[in-house]
Amino acid sequence: MIELFTFFRSGTSHRLRIALALKGLDVDHIPVDLRTEEHSKASYTAIHPQGLVPALKVDQKVLIQSPAIIEWLEETYPEPSFLPKDLFDRQYVRSLASLVGCDIHPVNNRRILEYLRGNFNANEEQILLWCASWIVSGFDALETILANDRKSGKFCFGDHPTLADIYLVPQVESARRFKIDICRWPKIQAIDEMCLSLPAFINAAPSKQKDAS
Ligand SMILES: N[C@@H](CCC(=O)N[C@@H](CS)C(=O)NCC(=O)O)C(=O)O
């Protein structure tokens, strides 16, 4: 039995929902509502001491940190693989995922935005500017990398989804939420559309979750 502690709008939960679905795993979703601070309550921090989603419970073991959980998934269920065979290609795919996962997502996280609102009196316009700044610089670089890479195909790498797509699609979703026009990155837009033609990506979308509202 696998349980996923998730919030529909969380990018890291979205990432993990895609990864689990690509591996074909049947998972019980347990919503944790970030809007009502459910993640900060003792009942949840007993599961994830950082008070962040997602967390995965497998046979009573709790796994945290989406990159580490996705690695565990890849090692436990090797097929279909999220990584190409060649070691340089693997590094390349991981670097695309890291560009999103390390350099875009963390600075736009809810708790960061709450800090900006609470401690620096940032208004909603300034919050949007903040988020757009990191998404735009990250996507500009990603678009250049993808456009120059011979191996990018229908997806970030070749013609099958990899780790890079698992990270990219939730970030595009979040960019749209922050009112950023994706059209300025045609390669990213095309890859996102391709991913969203696959059931694993369709069913993992925030709007499809039982806690969506
Ligand atoms: N590095 C962590 C980050 C998890 C994370 O940032 N989760 C966000 C949602 S996407 C969260 O729970 N935020 C709660 C908050 O900001 O208050 C991971 O990848 O699992």
The ligand as an SDF file (V2000), in Angstrom:
LIG
                    3D

 20 19  0  0  0  0  0  0  0  0999 V2000
   12.4120   20.1190   -1.5040 N   0  0  0  0  0  0  0  0  0  0  0  0
   11.0680   19.7440   -1.1570 C   0  0  0  0  0  0  0  0  0  0  0  0
   10.1840   20.9560   -1.3210 C   0  0  0  0  0  0  0  0  0  0  0  0
    8.7400   20.6520   -0.9790 C   0  0  0  0  0  0  0  0  0  0  0  0
    7.9160   21.9100   -1.0390 C   0  0  0  0  0  0  0  0  0  0  0  0
    8.4460   22.9890   -1.2320 O   0  0  0  0  0  0  0  0  0  0  0  0
    6.5870   21.7630   -0.8860 N   0  0  0  0  0  0  0  0  0  0  0  0
    5.7350   22.9210   -0.8840 C   0  0  0  0  0  0  0  0  0  0  0  0
    4.6100   22.7870   -1.8770 C   0  0  0  0  0  0  0  0  0  0  0  0
    5.2130   22.7250   -3.5300 S   0  0  0  0  0  0  0  0  0  0  0  0
    5.1360   23.0820    0.4950 C   0  0  0  0  0  0  0  0  0  0  0  0
    4.7750   22.1310    1.1440 O   0  0  0  0  0  0  0  0  0  0  0  0
    5.0340   24.3260    0.9360 N   0  0  0  0  0  0  0  0  0  0  0  0
    4.4290   24.6510    2.1990 C   0  0  0  0  0  0  0  0  0  0  0  0
    4.6130   26.1110    2.4650 C   0  0  0  0  0  0  0  0  0  0  0  0
    5.2840   26.7520    1.6780 O   0  0  0  0  0  0  0  0  0  0  0  0
    4.0560   26.5650    3.4430 O   0  0  0  0  0  0  0  0  0  0  0  0
   10.5950   18.6120   -2.0600 C   0  0  0  0  0  0  0  0  0  0  0  0
   10.9920   18.6120   -3.2350 O   0  0  0  0  0  0  0  0  0  0  0  0
    9.8690   17.7100   -1.6000 O   0  0  0  0  0  0  0  0  0  0  0  0
  1  2  1  0
  2  3  1  0
  2 18  1  0
  3  4  1  0
  4  5  1  0
  5  6  2  0
  5  7  1  0
  7  8  1  0
  8  9  1  0
  8 11  1  0
  9 10  1  0
 11 12  2  0
 11 13  1  0
 13 14  1  0
 14 15  1  0
 15 16  2  0
 15 17  1  0
 18 19  2  0
 18 20  1  0
M  END
$$$$
